[in-house]
Amino acid sequence: MTRWVFRAFDALRGPGIFEIVWRILTRASPLTKTEIDAASTVFGRGPIRYDAVRVAQGGLLRLIFRLNRRRAFTTFHTVNLPSSSGHSRSHLDIVVHELTHVFQFEVAGSIYIWEAIRAQRTIGYVYGEWQQLQRDWSNGRHFRDYNREQQGQIAQDYYTEVVGMGRPPQDPIRQAYEPFITELRNGDL
């Protein structure tokens, strides 16, 4: 039943209509070159339609961020970020995490929102870091087997721990993340 409701919402162009109004109410702007470059180190240049993505920070969001403890969230192609805090636009790892949700929307449709909220209320973001990724991969686990928030956290941690640290290809931490990031880039969500 739930999946059907979201498919109908997508078919009726609900996300596009919502975004037109939302972007006016929240003062949205395009991704910067720096943000696209950072995201490209994780996703590559092709998977996400970066030109369709907007970052919203103001207007109605000021109230929402007071209520949600200044936590970033994504609505379809709009990344909603507080203007300050650990979840602000200046934290590129958070931008990468939220762009994972944009990609989930592009691949799976708007049901990703329901799946992410459900993940936040259950297992959450914890996946066991790189050591667990090594074990999971050797046991046949794939990127799609993690919940929506774990997927975002894996992409965020890859950006921080691999890209940010400049780890070479033979580094065990990089090797633990790489097969999962390859599946992410291929849209295997």
C-alpha positions in Angstrom: 0.0 0.0 0.0 2.7 2.5 1.0 4.8 1.9 -2.2 1.6 2.4 -4.3 0.9 5.8 -2.7 4.4 7.1 -3.3 4.3 5.9 -6.9 1.0 7.7 -7.5 2.5 10.8 -5.9 5.4 10.6 -8.3 3.2 9.9 -11.3 1.1 13.0 -10.5 4.3 15.1 -10.4 3.9 15.7 -6.7 7.6 16.2 -6.0 7.9 18.9 -8.8 4.9 20.8 -7.6 6.1 20.6 -4.0 9.5 21.9 -4.9 8.2 24.9 -6.8 6.5 26.1 -3.6 9.1 24.9 -1.2 12.0 26.7 -3.0 10.1 30.0 -2.9 9.4 29.6 0.8 13.0 28.6 1.7 15.1 30.8 -0.6 16.8 28.0 -2.5 20.0 28.4 -4.6 21.9 26.1 -7.0 24.8 23.9 -5.8 28.1 25.7 -5.9 31.1 24.4 -8.0 32.8 23.4 -4.7 29.8 21.4 -3.7 29.5 19.7 -7.1 33.3 18.9 -7.1 33.1 17.4 -3.6 30.0 15.3 -4.5 31.7 14.2 -7.7 34.5 12.6 -5.7 31.9 10.2 -4.3 29.2 9.9 -6.9 31.1 10.8 -10.1 29.8 13.4 -12.6 27.0 11.4 -14.1 24.6 9.8 -11.6 23.1 12.9 -10.0 21.4 15.7 -12.0 23.4 18.4 -10.1 21.8 21.1 -12.2 18.3 20.1 -10.8 19.5 20.3 -7.1 18.9 23.3 -5.0 20.1 24.1 -1.5 17.5 25.8 0.8 18.6 27.6 4.0 16.2 30.4 4.9 12.6 31.4 5.2 10.3 28.8 6.6 13.3 26.6 7.4 14.4 28.8 10.3 11.3 27.5 12.3 11.8 23.9 11.1 15.5 23.9 12.2 14.5 25.2 15.6 12.2 22.3 16.0 14.4 19.5 14.5 17.7 20.5 16.4 19.2 22.1 13.3 19.5 18.8 11.4 19.8 18.8 7.6 17.2 16.9 5.5 16.4 16.4 1.8 13.1 16.8 0.0 13.4 15.4 -3.5 16.0 17.6 -5.3 16.2 20.2 -2.5 18.8 19.8 0.2 17.7 21.7 3.3 20.5 23.0 5.5 20.7 25.2 8.5 22.7 28.4 7.9 24.9 27.5 10.9 25.7 24.4 12.9 27.4 21.1 12.2 24.9 20.5 9.4 25.4 23.8 7.5 26.4 24.2 3.9 30.1 24.7 4.8 30.3 21.1 5.9 30.8 19.3 2.6 30.5 15.9 4.2 26.9 16.7 5.1 26.2 18.0 1.6 27.4 14.6 0.3 25.2 12.7 2.8 22.2 14.7 1.7 23.0 14.3 -2.0 22.8 10.6 -1.4 19.2 11.1 -0.6 18.8 13.1 -3.8 20.2 10.2 -5.7 17.9 7.8 -3.8 15.0 10.0 -5.0 16.2 9.9 -8.6 16.6 6.1 -8.5 13.7 4.9 -6.3 11.3 7.8 -6.3 9.8 9.7 -3.4 9.4 6.6 -1.3 13.0 7.2 -0.2 11.6 9.8 2.3 9.5 7.2 4.0 12.4 4.7 4.0 14.7 7.3 5.5 12.3 8.3 8.2 11.7 4.7 9.1 15.5 4.1 9.2 15.9 7.1 11.6 13.3 5.6 13.9 14.9 2.1 13.9 18.5 1.2 13.2 19.5 4.7 12.2 22.8 5.7 10.7 25.2 3.2 12.2 26.7 0.6 9.9 29.9 -0.4 11.7 32.5 1.7 9.9 35.1 0.4 7.5 35.9 -2.8 9.5 32.3 -3.9 9.3 32.2 -3.0 5.6 35.1 -5.4 5.0 33.3 -8.2 6.8 29.9 -7.3 5.1 31.4 -7.3 1.6 33.2 -10.7 2.2 29.8 -12.0 3.4 28.0 -10.9 0.3 26.3 -7.8 1.5 25.8 -5.0 -1.0 25.1 -1.2 -0.8 21.4 -1.8 -1.4 21.3 -3.9 1.8 21.8 -0.9 4.0 19.0 1.4 5.0 18.6 4.8 3.4 20.4 6.6 6.3 23.2 4.1 6.5 23.7 4.6 2.7 24.0 8.4 3.3 26.4 7.8 6.2 28.6 5.5 4.1 28.9 8.1 1.4 29.6 10.8 4.0 32.2 8.7 5.7 33.8 7.8 2.4 34.1 11.5 1.6 35.6 12.2 5.0 37.8 9.2 5.6 38.9 8.4 2.0 38.7 11.5 -0.1 39.4 14.0 2.7 42.3 12.0 4.0 43.8 11.4 0.5 44.0 7.6 1.1 45.9 5.8 -1.7 44.2 2.9 -3.6 46.0 0.2 -1.5 44.9 1.6 1.8 42.7 -0.9 3.7 40.1 1.8 4.7 39.7 2.9 1.0 39.5 -0.7 -0.1 36.7 -1.4 2.4 34.6 1.5 1.1 35.3 1.2 -2.7 33.1 -1.7 -3.6 30.1 -0.1 -1.9 30.8 3.3 -3.5 31.1 1.6 -6.9 27.6 0.2 -6.3 26.3 3.6 -5.2 27.7 5.2 -8.4 26.0 2.5 -10.5 22.7 3.3 -8.8 22.4 0.0 -7.1 20.4 1.4 -4.2 
